[in-house]
Amino acid sequence: MQQVIDMLKKNDDCHYVGLSTEPDNYPALRFYESLGFVNTGELLEESEVILLLKV
């Protein structure tokens, strides 16, 4: 995952990376947050939280 993020940081057209996960998937949330993703507080289709990473 870190390699993909590093690759996207080199792309001048990419400013954010977004993903979503189930709100009770705590291991995934901790993992994504450890990479710098931030929970936006928004829900995708009322069932998944959205996380964004500024690259």
Secondary structure by P-SEA (a helix, b strand, c coil): caaaaaaaaaccccccccccccccaaaaaaaaaaaccccccccccccbbbbbbcc
